[in-house]
Amino acid sequence: MHLLDNPIWRALTTSQSQFAETYHLARRFPPSVTSLGAFREPTLTGYESLAHLLGAGEMTALMLEAPPAAPANWSVVEAIPLLQMVQKDCEMPSPMPELIKLTEADAPEMMTLAELTQPGPFGRRTHELRAYLGIYRMGSLVAMAGERLRVPGYTEISAVCTHPDCTGHGYATSLIVALVKRIRDRNQTPFLHVRPENKRALELYQRLGFRERRRLCLTVVRKSTE
């Protein structure tokens, strides 16, 4: 199995194991970091292991090959098709000089932007996973992107988002270019996930050298309250 076939599991058992909350065949990030979780395989034993990490009614987001038929005491809240794309080294434009590295002090602005644009699972401490970069205009954070999942040899670019009133200025391009450079400088390969219907983002990623590797399903599951 390729390292990116089960990226959350691989991250929590390798490069980001320090974040892992663990029980038998399941792992998850602390909810304040992100709602992402995983198991080695989507079996009954995998779900039973995951159940020990969740409270009654609590949700987590899994990356699976396909939406599951949830076992007893579980419900599928949402199933979102994703394209997993890997970047091929290519000539890139120069990033904007205004990019800054976001810190704990920026967390409230990051949460506000994420809630407005819905780039995917994002928590108050997501910025702790690695570098998150942003662009401020008139005192407000208007665009950001960062590094989320990390497995040996690969780093995921995630939370690429721009305030709806500030699109068309090349902010997303600049952020991705800067992150690709950081990742390539560590001799790693950038990858990301995007909804296939998001044509604008898909076209941008393709221009920057990202190519589809496979399809996955971001599946949000909830443990029964019973």
N, C-alpha and C positions, 0 to 999 in steps of 0.2 A: 504494500500500500504506500502511495506517495505521501510525503509529509503534509501536503496541503489537502488531502482527501478528507481529513478530520481535523481541521486546523485549530479549533478551540482545545480539543483534547491534547493535541501535540504541544500547543503552547503551554498548557497547564501542567504537562508532565516533563517539559524540557526548559526552554528559555524563560518562562514566566511561572515556574513552579513555586516561587516564593509567594505568589498571590493565591495559590490554590487552597480552597477548602475541599477536603477530600474525605470520601467514604467508599471503600472497596473499589468498584468499577466506575465511579463517577467523580467529577471535579466541577467546581464552579469558582468564578471570581467572587469576591465579596460584593454584595449588592450595591454598596456605595461606589464601587469602581465601575462595574457594568453588570448587566443582568445576564451575561453570557455564561452558559454551562455546557457540559459535555459528558458523554460516557464513551467507553471504548467501542461498544456496539449497541444499537438500539434494540436490545433484547429485554425480556422481562427482568432479568437480573440487573441489567443496566438501569432500568427505571426504578427498581427496588432500591438500588444503591443511591440514585439521585433523590429518592424520597426522603432519605435520612438527612439530606442537606437542606431541605426546604421545609418551611412551616406550612401548616394547613392553609390552603388558598393562595400560597405564594407561587409566583411565576418565574420561569427562566426561559432563555432563548437558546435553542440548539441549532447547529448547522448540520443538516442531514441530507442524504442523497435524494430523499423524497418525503413528502408529508406522511407521517406514520398513522397507523390505526392505533390510537392511544389505548393502552391497557386499562383495566379496571382501576378506578380511583384517579384517573387522569383525564384531562380534557385538552384539546388543541384549541387555543385561543386565536391563533393566527398562523398562516403558512404563507411565506413570501418567497417566490422564486428569485434566485440570485444568479448572476453570472460571476464566476471567479475568473479574474483576469491577472495575468502575469506580465510584468514589463520587460520588454526586450531593450537592451542597451541601445540608445540612439541619440542623435544630436538634439539638444534641448535649448530653449531660449533661456535668457538670464532672468532670475527672479527679481521682483521688486525689492528695493532696499528697505522699504518700510516694514517688512516682516519682523515680528518680535516673537520670542519664545514665551509662551503662556505659562503662568505659575498658579499657585494656590490663590493668589490675590485676584486672578482673573476668573476663578471658578464661577462666581455668580453670573458674570456676563456670558461665559461659555454655556451655562445651563439655559439661560434665556434664549440664546441663539439656537441651541439644539432643540428646545421646545418649540420654537417658531418654525424651524425648517425641517425637523424630523429626519435627520440623517441616518437614524438607526439607534440601537441601544447606546445610551450615553448617561453617565452618572457624574456625581459631584467630584469623584476622584479619578475619573477616566484619564485626566492629564498625567497621572502618576505612572501610567504604563510606559511612556517614553516621551519623546519630544512632541509637543503640540504647538503649532505656530498660528499666529493670528494677525489681522490687520484692523487697526482702529481708525475711525474717521469721526471727527467732531466729538471725541470722548467716548464713543461707543464701539464695541466689537462688532464689525460688520462681516467678517469672514474668518474661517478657521479650517484647519485640517491637522491631522496628527498621525502618530504611529500607534497602532493598537496591538494586534496579535503579533507575536514573534515566535518563530520556530527556527531551528538551526538552518542558516542560509537564506532565510526569508523574513521580511517584515511587511506587515499590512499597513497600507495607508487608509485611514478611515475618517469619519466625521467631516467630510468635505462639504462645507455649507457656506452659503452667502446670504446675507439679509436680502429679502425680495426687492427692497428699494435700492439695492446697490449692485445689481447684476450688470453684466456687460462691460465691466472694467478690467477683466482679466485676472481678478483676484484668485479664483480657483486654480487657474493655470499656474500662476506664480507660486502658490502654496504647494501644489503638487510637484512642480519642478524643484523647489527647495528641498522637499522631503525626499524625492528620488535621489538627489545629489547626496544628502546625508546617508541614505541607505547604501547607495553604491560606494561611497567612501569607506564604508565598513565591509566592503566586499560581499554584500548581501543583495538579494533580488527583491524589488518591490512587488507587491501584489495588492489586490483590492477586490471588493465585492460591490456589485451594482445591480439594481433592478433592471431587467431587460427592457421594460417599457420606458425607462428614463433615457430617451434618445439623445437629449442634449448632453447629459453626462457621459453617455456611452461614446458619442462622437469625440468629445474632449479627450477621454482616456485613450481612444484609438489614435488620435493625433500625437499623443505623448508616448506612443510605443507600447501601450497595453494591448494584449491579445487574449482572447477567451481561452481558458484552459478547460473548464468544465462547468456544469450547472449544479447548484446546490439549492437547498430550501431552508431559509431561516424560519424555524418552527418554534413558536412560543407555546409552551405547555404550562398547565396549572395543576398543581396537586389538589386533590379533592379535600374539601373541608371536613369530610366524614372521617 
